[in-house]
Amino acid sequence: MKKILFLFVFELCSFISLAQEESAGKISGLMYADYFYNIERDTGIAAIPNKALSGSKDFNGFQFRRIYFTYDHSITEKFNTRFRLEADQEANTSNGKIGVFVKDAYISWNDIFKGSNLFIGIHPTPAFEVSESVWGYRSLEKTIMDLRGIVSSRDLGITLKGKIDNGGILNYSLMFGNGSGNIPETDKYKRYYALVHIKPANNFHVSLYGDLRARPNVNYSGGADVYSFSNHYITTAFFAGYKNESILSGGVEAVFFKKQNQLAETVTSTAVKVDDLDAVGISLFGSVPISRQLTALARWDYFDPNFESDYKGDSRNYLIAGIDYSPDKKFSIIPNVLIETYEDSGNKSDISITARVTFSYAY
């Protein structure tokens, strides 16, 4: 019986391997794991809004922040597909175990016309594809728009991207999507994305980004009347960076986010006055190689979810610093520290400090 079972498993593995070779399929994966220790926290950390760091003081442990399982398949020279599953500690099952969800599921039509590809399905939004590639340390943290929930990294929709000129100096990406990330659509409103990526010289990158997330009107009651105002979300961002891993990599990203007519300043029986909610964020980062296997890195973020003069005490500073030890190009050990400070709003909140050792590996 054992011999029969062994032969069955051997034949099954051989069949899968042969099928992969014949179908030009490829399996790959990626994992980000940490040991973390919360050195310092405010006693009321749970109630602090718009924070990047959470968890109580002295809380520590091992965690997986990202696990990818990806299957890429070339149907023909013109058509490719990708199916990717992700597991993390935020998407847990009903019994509290690490959950799995669909991260990517799309087909790409290569050279639908010269220099441009078409993508259909769940796939990356164009919001921070340039800045994230220059930052290079998604293993430590998301870029600022992703971290602050301004734009999701994925959406279900259709994207056309490619070169504007033959030399690839000017590039574009246009996307029409649900605007709900990896969550199925629940309303009729959609999101419209646009990115221009400029490569003025070797290793230099500049990008201009904007999107409009259509939203239903917001209503305010003034006496017996109901006043209706548009409530669309508008995002604009600028990025400039330089990436040369053997010398220096760094960049600066600025983002402006508007929620139309989100704030009701005056609501009376005879008048309604509303204002936009305007958020601003800045991210500055860089990395420098110390030796063939060691790289020093640092990043500073500033985020204010509403910079109107009437709203104080809600801005955040976020600092990341670390040393990347890479014994192999697909494996890194990164001791790092995360520090977040909170603007004083009368009830001053203590600083948050977390120390980590991050393990990043691909296969």
N, C-alpha and C positions, 0 to 999 in steps of 0.2 A: 504494500500500500504506500509506504514512504517513497519507494522508487517511482511509482506512478505519479504521486504528488509532485515529486522533484522534477520529473520530466514535463509535467503540465506547466509548472511555474517557469521552467527554462524555456519552453516553447512559447509561452505567453510573452515573456520578456523579449525574446528574439523577434516575435511578431511586432511588438510595439516599436522596437528599435528599427526594424526594417520599414515599418509604416512611416516612422518619422523621417527616415532618409528619403523615401520615395516622395513624401509629400512636402519636402523642404520645410518642415516644421522645426521650431526651436523652443526649448523650455529654458527659462531663466528665472532668477529670483534675487531678492534683495532683503536684507534684514538690518534694522537699527535696534540695538539693545543697550540698556544702561544699568549701572548700579548708581543710585542717587541717594543723597542725604540732604534733607532740608535743615540747613544750619541755623537760619533765622527766619521767623515769621511773625507778623502781627497777630495778636490774640483774636482779632476779629477778621482774619483773612477771608473767611467764607463770605462775608458781606461786602467786601471791596469789589466794585464793578470794574469792568474793562481791564482785568489783570491778565498777565501772561503766565504767572507762577501761582500755583495753588498748593493745597496740602498743608498740614499743621507742622509746627516746629518739631524737629527730631524724627519726623516720619522718614523712613528709608526703605530701600528694597531694590530688587531686580525687576526690570520691566522690558517688554517688547513694545516699542513705539511704532514700529512698522514691520510688516512681513509681506512681501510680494511673492506671488506665484504667477508667472507670465507664460503664455503660449502665443508665439508669433508664427504665422503661416503665410507663405507666398502662394497664392492661388495661381497667378500668372505673373508675367513681368509687369502687368498693368495694375493688378489688384493684390493687396496685402490685407491681412486681418490681424487683430490683436485681441486676446481675451486675458484679462488680468484680475486676479483675486487679491484682496488685501485683508489682513487681520491686524487689529490694533486693540488697545485696552480701552478705547472709547466706544467701540461698537461691540458691546458684550451681549451674550445670549441671555435668555430669560432666567437662567440659573447662575448668571454671573461669570461664566467662562468667556474667554477671549472669542469674539465673534468674527465671522468672515462675511465680506460683502463684495459685490462686483465693482471694481475700480475702473476698468476699461472694457469696452466691448464695441469695437468699431471696424469698419472696412475703409481702406484708403484706395482711391483711384489715382494712380500715379500719372503725371503728365496728362491730365484731362485736357489741358492745352499747354503749350510750351512753357515750361518753368513753373507750373502750378499743379498742386495736388488737392484733391477733394477728400474730406473725411466725413463719415456719417456714423452716428452712434454716440456712445458715452466716450468722450475723449477729452484731452486737456484743453482748457480755455487759454487764450493767448495772453492773459493778464500779466503773468510774471515768468514766462518761459525764458526770457532773455536775462532778467536779473537773477533768477535762480541758478542758471547755468554759470554765471560769473561768480556768484556767491559760493557755489560749490560745496556747501556744507548743510544741505538739507538734512543730513544725519543729525545735526545739532538743533536746527530750528527752521521753521518755515520762513519765507520772506514776509515782509510786513503786511502786504495786502491779504495774504493767506492767513497769517497769524491772527490778524484782527478781524477776520471774517468779512472783509469788504468784498472780496471776490473768491468764489470757490475754485479749486484747482481743476475740477471736472464739471462738465455739463452734458446733457443729452441734446444733441442738435446736429448741425451741419457746418463745416468749416471749409473755406477756400483759402489756401495760403501758398505763397511762392515768391518768385523774384519779379521785381518791377523792371530791372535792367538786366542785361545779359551777364554782367560781371558780378551780380549778387551784392552790389553795394546797397541798393535799396530793396527792401523786402516787405511783404505785407501779410496780414492775416485778418480775415473777416469771418465772424461766427454769428450764427443765428441759433439760439438755444432756448430751452425751457426756463433757464434761470433758477433752477431748483437743485443744482448740483447732482449728486448721485441719487437723489430722492425722486420718485416718480412725480410727474406733473399733477398739480391739484387745481389749477386755475387756467384762465385763458390768456394770461399776461406772459410776455416773453422778454428775453434779454438780448441786446444787440451789442456785439463786441467789435473793436477795431484796433489793430496794432500796426505801426510802421517801425521797422527795425532797420537801422542804418549802420553800416560798417565802413566808416570813413577811411580806415587804415587797418593793417594787420593787428589783430588782437584788441582793437577798439570797438566798443558797442554803444550805440545810442538807440533808445526806443521811446516812442510816444504812444501812449495807450489811452483809450477811452471806451466807456460802455454806458448804455442806458438800460436800466431795468424798469420796464413798464409796471406800474402798480395801479390798483383801483384808487379812486378819489378818496380823500379823507373828509369826513363830515364833522362839523361843529354846530351845536345848537345855540342860537342866540335868541332867547325869548321863545316866541312861537315859531320862529323861522329856523330852517336848517341851511347852513352855508357849506357848499361843497368846493374843495380845492384839489388841484392836481397833487399827486404824492409820488412822483417818479423818483427813482434813485439814480444819481449820475456820478460816475467815477472818472477821474482823469489822473494820469500818472506820467512821470518823466524818469528815465533812468540813463545814466552814463557810467560806463565801466571799462576796465582794461583787464584782460586775462592772459597771463603768461606764467604758467605754473612753475617754470624754472627760475623766474625772476621776481615777479610781483603780480598779484591779482587784487582788484579792489573796485568799489563802485559806490555810487550814491543814488538813492531812489527817493523820490518825493511823490506823495499821493494826496489828492484832494477828493473828498467824498461828500456828496450833498444829498440830503433827504428833503425833498420839497415840502414846504408848508407843514413840517412835522411838529412845530412848537406853537401851541396856542398861547399867545402873550396876553390877549384881552378877549374875554368872552362875556358879553353883557346881553341884556334884553334887546339892545338896539344896535350893537356893533360886534364884529368879530375881527380881530387882528391876529394874523399868524406870521410865523417866520420860518425860514429854512434851518435845518440842523446841518451844520458844516463841520466836518472832521478833517484833520490834517495829520499826516504822518511823514516822518523822515527816517531813512535808514542809511547808515554809513558803515561800510565794512571793508576789510582787507586781510590778506594773508601773504606771508613772506617765508620762503624756504630757508631753513637754518642749515640743513644738510640734505643728503640724498633721501633720507627717510623721515626727517623732522620738518614740520611746518608750524610756524606761529600764526595764530589767527585772532581777530577781534572784530566785534560789531557793536554799534550803538544805535538804538532806535528811540525816537521820540514820537509819542502818539497822544493827540488831544481829541477826544470824541466829540467835543463841541467847543470851538474856540471863540464863540461869542463872548463879549465882555461880561455879560450877565451870568455866565456859567464858569465858575472857578473851582479849583480843587479836584479836577478830574483828569489831568494830564499824567502821563506815565513815561519814565525813562527806563530803558531795558538794555543791559550790557551783557555781552557774551565774550568770554576769552578762553583760549585753550591752546593746547599743543597737540598736533596730529602726528602720531607715530605710525608710519605705513610700512611694515615689513614686506608687503606685497601690494601691488596696485589695486587689488580687489579686497584688501583687508586693512582696516585702520583701527587703532586704539587711541582715543582722544580724551585725555583728562581735561575737564572744562568746568567753568564756574558761570552761573547765571545770577545776575543781580537786577532787581527791579526796585525803583523808588516811586513814591506817590506824592503828587502835589498836595501841599497842606491846605485843607479845607476847613480848618478850625479844630477838627478832631484828627490830629496828626497820626498817620499810620506808620508803623515801623517798616524798615526796609526788609525785602525778601531776598534771601541768599540760598542757592542750591548748588551743591558740589556734585559732579557726576564723573563717572568714567564711561564713555560711550564706545560701543563696539559696532563697527559698520562693515558689512561684508556682502559681496555679491557672488552669484554662482551662475 
